[in-house]
Amino acid sequence: MKINILTLFPEFFDSFKEHSIIKRAIERDQVQVNIINIRDYADGKHKQSDDMPFGGGAGMVMKPEPLFKALNETNGKVIYTSPQGKRFDQKLAIELSEEKEITIIAGHYEGIDERVVESKVDLEISLGDFVLTGGELPAMVISDAIIRLIPGVIKKESYENDSFFTGLLDHPHYTRPAEYEGLKVPEILLSGNHKKIDEWRLKESLKRTYCRRKELLDGREFTKLEKKLLEEIKKEL
């Protein structure tokens, strides 16, 4: 897979590409992360990539010419990070991970010229109902969520147990020591009974989802075991 990221600040992505899982995925040729400096496509001595908005108002707007030129050299779905976009979630991450190539425009200032959005952008994505100083962090978040889903980047069983992958929040996790300052790991996890452990984890996932994000259960087709565990949870609360 190839991920192109258009940005005014390419140095933001140096650390992103040079550490942990992302670095290994790049080194193994499982993904190509191509950082494109928008200013390289700007005209003039000063490579100006933004200008004042027509009609007046605060802030600057990213100019259309450099973006059009840069996008003409990329392929695949074009994404623009914007607080006005579709809320990013695990389902969307899975869909995007199946693309061969995507391009993410990291907006800045007051945003990009609307003609770019209308002519070139396939999907606007928001991380939530808040505003950041630029689209670089959202571009990294989106890329990270996608890359870890590419086959071979991490073990399949690792992400299949993630929150939201199955429609539920993740269960609690514990590691050594089994007791620390009087705080003990649940005994079931030390039992070696994998069937019981799986059932405990499912129940804890259901409990967390029911207590913290109840709306995620709306419309869910529960298994017989899930129905039984959910009834137990309701009685215990």
C-alpha positions in Angstrom: 0.0 0.0 0.0 1.1 3.6 -0.7 0.1 6.5 1.5 0.9 10.0 0.2 0.6 12.9 2.6 0.5 16.5 1.4 1.8 18.9 4.0 3.4 22.3 4.5 5.5 20.9 7.3 7.1 17.6 6.1 9.5 17.6 9.0 6.6 16.8 11.3 6.6 13.2 9.9 10.3 12.4 10.4 9.7 10.8 13.8 6.5 9.1 12.7 8.3 7.2 10.0 11.4 6.3 12.1 10.0 4.4 15.0 8.3 1.2 16.1 5.7 -0.6 13.9 5.6 2.1 11.2 9.3 2.0 10.7 9.3 -1.9 10.4 6.4 -1.8 8.0 8.3 0.6 5.7 11.5 -1.4 5.9 9.7 -4.6 5.0 8.0 -2.8 2.0 4.6 -3.5 3.5 3.7 0.2 3.1 5.2 3.2 1.4 4.7 6.5 3.2 5.4 9.3 0.8 5.6 12.8 2.4 5.0 15.5 -0.2 6.0 19.1 0.5 3.2 21.3 -0.9 5.7 24.2 -1.2 7.6 22.2 -3.9 4.7 22.9 -6.2 4.3 26.6 -5.4 5.4 29.3 -7.8 7.6 32.3 -7.2 10.8 32.9 -5.3 9.2 32.5 -1.8 7.0 29.5 -2.7 3.9 31.0 -1.3 1.3 28.4 -0.6 -1.3 30.5 1.2 -3.1 33.8 0.7 -5.8 36.0 2.3 -9.4 34.8 1.9 -11.7 36.5 -0.6 -14.4 38.4 1.2 -12.1 39.2 4.1 -11.9 37.6 7.5 -9.3 36.2 9.8 -6.5 33.7 8.9 -5.1 32.5 5.6 -6.3 29.9 3.1 -4.1 27.4 1.3 -3.8 28.2 -2.4 -5.3 25.9 -5.0 -2.4 25.8 -7.6 0.2 23.9 -5.5 -2.4 21.4 -4.3 -3.8 20.7 -7.8 -0.2 20.2 -9.1 0.7 17.9 -6.3 -2.5 15.9 -6.6 -2.0 15.4 -10.3 1.0 13.3 -9.5 -0.8 11.0 -7.1 -3.3 8.2 -7.5 -6.1 6.7 -5.5 -8.6 8.1 -3.1 -8.0 11.6 -1.9 -8.7 12.5 1.8 -8.8 15.9 3.4 -8.4 16.2 7.1 -11.1 18.6 8.2 -13.3 19.2 11.3 -16.2 19.3 8.9 -15.6 15.7 7.7 -16.9 12.3 8.5 -15.9 11.0 11.9 -13.0 8.6 11.7 -13.6 5.2 13.2 -12.3 1.6 13.0 -14.7 0.7 10.3 -13.4 3.4 8.1 -9.8 2.5 8.9 -10.5 -1.1 7.8 -12.1 0.2 4.5 -9.1 2.5 3.8 -6.6 -0.3 4.6 -7.9 -2.2 1.6 -7.0 0.6 -0.9 -3.8 0.3 -3.0 -3.1 4.0 -2.7 -4.5 7.0 -0.8 -3.5 10.6 -0.5 -4.1 12.6 2.6 -4.1 16.4 2.5 -3.0 17.9 5.8 -4.9 21.2 5.9 -3.6 24.2 7.7 -4.6 27.8 8.7 -8.3 28.3 7.8 -8.2 25.4 5.5 -7.7 24.8 1.7 -9.4 26.5 -1.2 -12.8 25.0 -1.7 -12.2 24.4 -5.4 -9.7 21.7 -4.4 -12.3 20.0 -2.2 -14.9 20.2 -4.9 -12.7 18.9 -7.7 -10.2 16.6 -6.1 -11.3 15.4 -2.6 -13.1 12.1 -2.3 -13.6 12.1 1.4 -13.2 14.6 4.3 -12.3 13.0 7.6 -12.5 14.5 11.1 -11.1 13.0 14.3 -13.8 14.6 16.4 -15.6 17.8 17.3 -12.6 19.9 18.1 -10.1 22.0 16.1 -6.3 21.5 15.8 -3.6 23.9 14.5 -3.1 21.7 11.4 -3.9 18.5 9.7 -0.5 16.8 10.3 -1.6 15.0 13.5 -4.8 13.7 12.0 -2.9 12.5 9.0 -0.6 10.6 11.3 -3.5 9.1 13.3 -5.3 8.0 10.1 -2.1 6.5 8.6 -1.2 4.7 11.8 -4.7 3.2 12.2 -4.6 2.0 8.5 -1.0 0.7 8.5 -1.5 -1.6 11.5 -4.3 -3.3 9.6 -2.2 -4.1 6.5 -1.7 -7.9 6.4 1.6 -8.9 8.1 2.3 -5.6 9.8 1.1 -6.9 13.1 -0.4 -10.3 14.0 -4.0 -10.6 12.9 -5.1 -11.8 16.4 -3.6 -8.6 17.8 -5.9 -6.2 16.0 -9.0 -8.5 16.0 -9.2 -8.1 19.7 -8.9 -4.3 19.6 -11.7 -2.1 20.8 -14.3 -1.5 18.1 -13.0 -4.3 15.8 -15.8 -6.6 17.0 -18.1 -3.8 17.8 -17.2 -3.9 21.5 -14.7 -2.1 23.7 -11.6 -4.2 24.6 -11.3 -6.2 27.8 -8.8 -5.3 30.6 -5.2 -6.5 30.2 -2.7 -7.6 32.9 0.9 -8.7 33.0 3.5 -9.8 35.6 3.7 -9.5 38.6 0.5 -11.3 39.6 0.3 -9.1 42.7 1.7 -5.6 43.2 1.1 -3.5 46.4 -1.9 -5.6 47.2 -3.4 -5.3 43.8 -4.1 -8.7 42.3 -4.6 -10.0 38.8 -8.1 -11.8 38.5 -7.6 -15.4 39.4 -9.3 -16.7 36.2 -6.4 -15.3 34.1 -4.0 -17.5 36.1 -6.1 -20.6 35.9 -4.9 -21.9 32.5 -8.5 -22.6 31.5 -8.6 -20.9 28.1 -12.3 -21.4 27.6 -13.1 -19.7 30.9 -10.6 -17.0 30.2 -12.2 -16.3 26.8 -15.6 -16.1 28.4 -14.3 -13.7 31.1 -12.8 -11.5 28.5 -16.0 -11.4 26.5 -18.0 -10.5 29.6 -15.6 -7.7 30.5 -15.8 -6.4 27.0 -19.5 -6.4 27.1 -19.5 -4.8 30.6 -17.2 -2.0 29.5 -19.2 -1.3 26.4 -22.5 -1.4 28.3 -21.2 1.0 31.0 -19.1 3.4 28.8 -20.4 3.3 25.2 -23.9 1.8 25.4 -24.8 3.1 22.0 -22.4 0.6 20.4 -24.7 -2.2 21.4 -27.7 -0.7 19.5 -28.6 -3.0 16.7 -26.0 -5.6 17.6 -26.9 -9.2 16.9 -26.0 -10.9 20.2 -24.9 -14.5 20.4 -26.6 -16.8 22.9 -23.5 -16.5 25.2 -23.4 -12.7 24.9 -27.1 -12.5 25.8 -26.5 -14.7 28.9 -23.4 -12.6 29.9 -25.2 -9.3 29.4 -28.0 -10.4 31.7 -25.5 -11.3 34.3 -23.9 -7.9 34.0 -27.2 -6.1 34.4 -27.9 -8.0 37.6 -24.4 -7.3 39.0 -24.5 -3.5 38.4 
